Amino acid sequence: MKNAKFLWLFIAAILFGTLPATAQSGGKLLPVYLAGDLEGAKAIVDNWLVTDEEADHFARLQAYYVLLNNTMASEDGATFNQYVGPAQKLAEDLAASEGTKAAESQAILAGIYGLKMAYSPMKGMILGPKSQKLYRKALKTAPTSPLVLTFYGIAQYNTPENWGGSVAIAEESLRQAIEIMGCEAMDQWLYPHARAWLGIVLEDQERPVEARDVYQGILTDYPAFAWVKNVLRPELENKR
């Protein structure tokens, strides 16, 4: 039965251009994230070959998040609205289970709320407290998960101080996530994502030399990272 299932997956991959989670998310998601390639992200999500494996669902959730994140550069609200519903539903389903993957799904769900608030700030009154509750729950279950720490750090940076945000906690969380991931995670989209946000946090604290070092380190490892190459580093240099 397992051999038959594998054969069907292989044939489907040839016929429809889809691959199981490891190939879909690992091999293709990083370059799509680095390039800010919205159409590429849509193609990954739209052509996903869904299986009943938990790891597949979680990998698909990450692909959804990268797609939603990639809409931000061009403020493509239409595409965001098209995909945010199924992305949120998948995150809610996975967040309702137990264990580390559930905690990481809770963090991604909170991150999706964060993107929704970025498009519609008025939603912060409702989604802000929901996000904070999700992060508390995720951190309790998986306090050393790089994904949870990264998303929590980003949220702490983007949350006003009088609403519970903290730039210091943001920096601490991002540094911890980056340290835990290490160079072994260079083929994962989360690693450059966390490093880019660390640069933003440092820049916000008026530490331009450290921020510049972070951006330069990122571009040494990922020279095609469009967000850092075309936006973050040039904006920092223009402040000199």
C-alpha positions as CSV (number, residue, x, y, z in Angstrom):
1,M,0.0,0.0,0.0
2,K,2.8,2.4,0.9
3,N,4.6,1.6,-2.4
4,A,1.4,2.2,-4.3
5,K,0.8,5.6,-2.6
6,F,4.4,6.6,-3.3
7,L,4.0,5.6,-7.0
8,W,0.8,7.7,-7.2
9,L,2.5,10.7,-5.7
10,F,5.4,10.4,-8.1
11,I,3.1,10.1,-11.1
12,A,1.0,13.1,-9.9
13,A,4.2,15.1,-9.5
14,I,5.1,14.4,-13.1
15,L,1.7,15.1,-14.5
16,F,0.7,18.1,-12.4
17,G,4.0,19.6,-11.4
18,T,3.5,19.0,-7.7
19,L,5.7,17.4,-5.1
20,P,5.3,16.2,-1.5
21,A,6.0,18.6,1.3
22,T,9.7,18.2,1.6
23,A,10.3,19.1,-2.0
24,Q,7.6,21.7,-2.2
25,S,8.4,23.7,0.9
26,G,12.1,23.0,1.3
27,G,13.4,23.4,-2.3
28,K,11.1,26.1,-3.6
29,L,10.0,28.2,-0.7
30,L,13.3,29.9,0.2
31,P,14.0,31.4,-3.3
32,V,10.4,32.5,-3.5
33,Y,10.7,34.2,-0.1
34,L,14.0,35.8,-0.9
35,A,12.8,37.2,-4.3
36,G,9.5,38.4,-2.8
37,D,8.0,36.4,-5.7
38,L,4.3,36.6,-5.2
39,E,3.4,34.6,-8.3
40,G,5.9,31.9,-7.4
41,A,4.4,31.7,-3.9
42,K,0.9,31.4,-5.4
43,A,2.1,28.6,-7.6
44,I,3.5,26.6,-4.7
45,V,0.2,27.0,-2.7
46,D,-2.1,26.4,-5.7
47,N,-0.2,23.3,-6.9
48,W,0.3,21.7,-3.5
49,L,-0.3,18.0,-3.4
50,V,-2.1,17.6,-0.1
51,T,-1.5,14.4,1.9
52,D,-2.7,13.3,5.3
53,E,0.7,13.8,6.9
54,E,0.9,16.4,9.7
55,A,4.3,17.6,8.5
56,D,2.7,18.3,5.1
57,H,0.0,20.4,6.5
58,F,2.5,22.4,8.6
59,A,4.7,22.9,5.6
60,R,1.7,24.1,3.5
61,L,0.9,26.5,6.3
62,Q,4.3,28.0,6.1
63,A,3.9,28.4,2.3
64,Y,0.6,30.2,2.9
65,Y,2.4,32.6,5.3
66,V,5.2,33.3,2.9
67,L,2.6,34.0,0.2
68,L,0.6,36.4,2.5
69,N,3.9,38.1,3.5
70,N,4.9,38.5,-0.1
71,T,1.8,40.6,-0.8
72,M,3.0,43.3,1.6
73,A,5.7,44.7,-0.7
74,S,3.2,45.7,-3.4
75,E,0.3,46.0,-1.0
76,D,-1.7,43.5,-3.0
77,G,-4.8,43.4,-0.8
78,A,-6.8,41.5,-3.4
79,T,-4.4,38.5,-3.3
80,F,-4.1,38.8,0.4
81,N,-7.9,38.6,0.8
82,Q,-8.1,35.7,-1.6
83,Y,-5.7,33.5,0.4
84,V,-5.9,34.7,4.0
85,G,-9.2,32.8,4.7
86,P,-7.9,29.3,3.9
87,A,-4.5,30.1,5.5
88,Q,-6.2,31.1,8.7
89,K,-8.5,28.1,8.7
90,L,-5.5,25.7,8.2
91,A,-3.6,27.5,11.0
92,E,-6.6,27.3,13.3
93,D,-7.0,23.5,12.7
94,L,-3.3,22.8,13.3
95,A,-3.2,25.1,16.4
96,A,-6.0,23.1,18.0
97,S,-3.8,20.0,18.4
98,E,-0.9,19.5,20.9
99,G,2.8,19.7,20.9
100,T,5.5,21.8,19.2
101,K,3.9,21.9,15.8
102,A,0.6,23.1,17.4
103,A,2.6,25.9,19.2
104,E,4.3,26.9,16.0
105,S,0.9,26.9,14.2
106,Q,-0.4,29.2,17.0
107,A,2.5,31.5,16.3
108,I,1.8,31.5,12.6
109,L,-1.9,32.2,13.2
110,A,-0.9,35.1,15.4
111,G,1.4,36.2,12.6
112,I,-1.5,36.0,10.1
113,Y,-3.4,38.3,12.5
114,G,-0.5,40.6,12.4
115,L,-0.6,40.8,8.6
116,K,-4.3,41.4,8.8
117,M,-3.7,44.3,11.2
118,A,-1.1,45.7,8.9
119,Y,-3.7,45.9,6.1
120,S,-6.4,47.1,8.4
121,P,-5.0,48.8,11.6
122,M,-8.5,49.1,13.1
123,K,-8.6,45.4,13.5
124,G,-5.9,45.7,16.1
125,M,-8.5,46.3,18.8
126,I,-9.8,42.7,18.3
127,L,-6.9,40.8,16.8
128,G,-4.1,42.3,19.0
129,P,-5.3,40.6,22.2
130,K,-6.0,37.4,20.3
131,S,-2.4,37.4,19.0
132,Q,-1.0,38.1,22.5
133,K,-3.0,35.1,23.9
134,L,-1.7,32.9,21.1
135,Y,1.9,33.9,21.7
136,R,1.6,33.2,25.5
137,K,0.2,29.8,24.7
138,A,2.9,29.0,22.1
139,L,5.8,30.2,24.3
140,K,4.5,28.0,27.2
141,T,4.5,24.9,25.0
142,A,7.6,25.6,22.9
143,P,9.8,28.3,24.5
144,T,12.8,27.4,22.4
145,S,11.2,27.0,19.0
146,P,12.9,29.3,16.6
147,L,9.7,29.8,14.7
148,V,7.8,30.8,17.9
149,L,10.6,33.1,19.0
150,T,10.9,34.7,15.6
151,F,7.2,35.5,15.2
152,Y,7.0,36.6,18.9
153,G,10.0,38.9,18.4
154,I,8.4,40.5,15.3
155,A,5.1,41.0,17.2
156,Q,6.9,42.5,20.1
157,Y,8.6,45.0,17.8
158,N,5.3,45.9,16.0
159,T,3.2,46.2,19.2
160,P,3.1,49.7,20.8
161,E,4.8,49.7,24.2
162,N,1.7,50.7,26.0
163,W,0.0,47.7,24.5
164,G,2.7,45.3,25.8
165,G,5.3,45.6,23.1
166,S,9.0,45.8,23.8
167,V,11.9,46.4,21.4
168,A,14.3,44.9,23.9
169,I,12.3,41.7,24.1
170,A,12.0,41.7,20.3
171,E,15.8,41.8,20.0
172,E,16.3,39.1,22.6
173,S,13.8,36.8,21.0
174,L,15.2,37.2,17.5
175,R,18.7,36.7,18.6
176,Q,17.7,33.6,20.5
177,A,15.9,32.2,17.5
178,I,18.9,32.9,15.2
179,E,21.3,31.3,17.6
180,I,19.2,28.2,17.9
181,M,18.8,27.8,14.2
182,G,22.4,28.4,13.3
183,C,24.0,27.9,9.9
184,E,22.2,24.6,9.6
185,A,19.0,26.5,8.8
186,M,20.4,28.5,5.9
187,D,18.1,26.6,3.5
188,Q,15.0,27.6,5.5
189,W,13.1,30.9,4.8
190,L,12.8,31.5,8.5
191,Y,16.5,32.1,9.0
192,P,17.0,35.1,6.8
193,H,13.5,36.3,7.9
194,A,14.6,36.5,11.5
195,R,17.9,38.1,10.6
196,A,16.3,40.8,8.6
197,W,13.9,41.7,11.4
198,L,16.8,41.8,13.8
199,G,18.4,44.4,11.6
200,I,15.2,46.4,11.7
201,V,15.0,46.2,15.5
202,L,18.6,47.4,15.8
203,E,18.0,50.2,13.4
204,D,15.0,51.3,15.4
205,Q,17.2,51.5,18.5
206,E,19.5,53.9,16.7
207,R,22.3,51.3,16.3
208,P,23.0,51.7,12.6
209,V,26.5,50.2,12.7
210,E,25.1,46.9,14.1
211,A,22.1,47.0,11.7
212,R,24.5,47.5,8.8
213,D,26.6,44.6,9.8
214,V,23.4,42.4,10.1
215,Y,22.3,43.4,6.6
216,Q,25.7,42.9,5.1
217,G,25.9,39.5,6.7
218,I,22.6,38.6,5.2
219,L,23.5,39.7,1.7
220,T,26.8,37.7,2.0
221,D,24.7,34.6,2.6
222,Y,21.7,35.6,0.4
223,P,22.8,38.1,-2.3
224,A,19.4,37.8,-3.9
225,F,17.4,38.8,-0.8
226,A,15.3,41.6,-2.4
227,W,13.9,43.1,0.8
228,V,17.3,43.6,2.3
229,K,19.1,44.5,-0.9
230,N,16.5,46.9,-2.4
231,V,14.8,48.3,0.7
232,L,16.3,47.8,4.1
233,R,20.0,48.4,3.4
234,P,19.5,51.4,1.0
235,E,17.1,53.0,3.4
236,L,19.7,52.7,6.2
237,E,22.4,54.1,4.0
238,N,20.3,57.1,3.0
239,K,20.1,58.1,6.7
240,R,23.9,58.6,6.9
